[in-house]
Amino acid sequence: MWKIVVGFAVFAGLALFILSKGGDIDMGGEKHGAEATHVPEHAASAPATAAPVAPASAVASAPVASASK
């Protein structure tokens, strides 16, 4: 029984040490109303700028010039 109490005390001390070194940590729970922060809407709905990828069937049927010579 005493091992459980000592283990809890060590774990609690370690957790408090890590949380104190973590900086600005909000342990207040879920926020509602004016204090809630949200991601700007235009950044979340921005279109992807990556080039489209060719389908695998088009790549597989493309001739390979250097391998046939």
C-alpha positions as a printed NumPy array, in Angstrom:
array([[  0.   ,   0.   ,   0.   ],
       [  2.796,   2.399,   0.834],
       [  4.295,   1.795,  -2.636],
       [  1.114,   3.087,  -4.267],
       [  1.219,   6.275,  -2.18 ],
       [  4.911,   6.869,  -2.93 ],
       [  4.351,   6.164,  -6.635],
       [  1.453,   8.616,  -6.754],
       [  3.496,  11.314,  -4.993],
       [  6.409,  10.845,  -7.408],
       [  4.11 ,  10.886, -10.437],
       [  2.247,  13.973,  -9.2  ],
       [  5.52 ,  15.795,  -8.532],
       [  6.824,  14.909, -11.98 ],
       [  3.588,  16.057, -13.616],
       [  3.664,  19.391, -11.782],
       [  7.318,  19.907, -12.739],
       [  6.603,  19.229, -16.434],
       [  3.535,  21.482, -16.442],
       [  5.442,  24.319, -14.749],
       [  8.187,  24.155, -17.419],
       [  5.657,  24.037, -20.278],
       [  4.947,  27.755, -20.489],
       [  1.398,  29.075, -20.962],
       [ -0.758,  25.98 , -20.427],
       [ -4.494,  26.522, -20.064],
       [ -6.102,  23.837, -17.905],
       [ -9.483,  25.609, -17.96 ],
       [-11.265,  23.138, -20.213],
       [-13.43 ,  23.78 , -23.228],
       [-14.019,  27.451, -24.074],
       [-17.261,  28.989, -25.325],
       [-18.092,  32.524, -26.32 ],
       [-15.712,  35.437, -26.8  ],
       [-12.692,  33.749, -25.19 ],
       [-12.771,  30.883, -27.719],
       [-10.139,  31.125, -30.457],
       [-10.834,  29.999, -33.998],
       [ -8.774,  29.447, -37.145],
       [ -9.438,  32.112, -39.808],
       [-11.969,  30.81 , -42.311],
       [-10.011,  31.776, -45.447],
       [ -6.976,  29.735, -44.348],
       [ -9.03 ,  26.597, -43.746],
       [-10.756,  26.731, -47.146],
       [ -7.718,  27.683, -49.276],
       [ -7.4  ,  25.506, -52.403],
       [ -4.446,  23.18 , -52.722],
       [ -1.722,  24.499, -55.042],
       [ -0.069,  21.149, -55.766],
       [  0.152,  19.997, -59.378],
       [ -2.334,  17.282, -60.337],
       [ -0.976,  13.757, -60.438],
       [ -1.398,  11.666, -63.596],
       [ -3.423,   8.482, -63.173],
       [ -1.443,   5.256, -62.869],
       [ -2.883,   3.836, -66.102],
       [ -1.562,   6.797, -68.126],
       [  1.894,   6.464, -66.586],
       [  2.05 ,   2.702, -67.16 ],
       [  1.084,   2.965, -70.848],
       [  3.554,   5.781, -71.637],
       [  6.417,   4.579, -73.834],
       [  9.9  ,   4.561, -72.352],
       [ 12.318,   5.822, -75.031],
       [ 15.594,   5.035, -73.286],
       [ 14.697,   1.436, -72.422],
       [ 13.752,   0.461, -75.974],
       [ 17.09 ,   1.489, -77.509]])
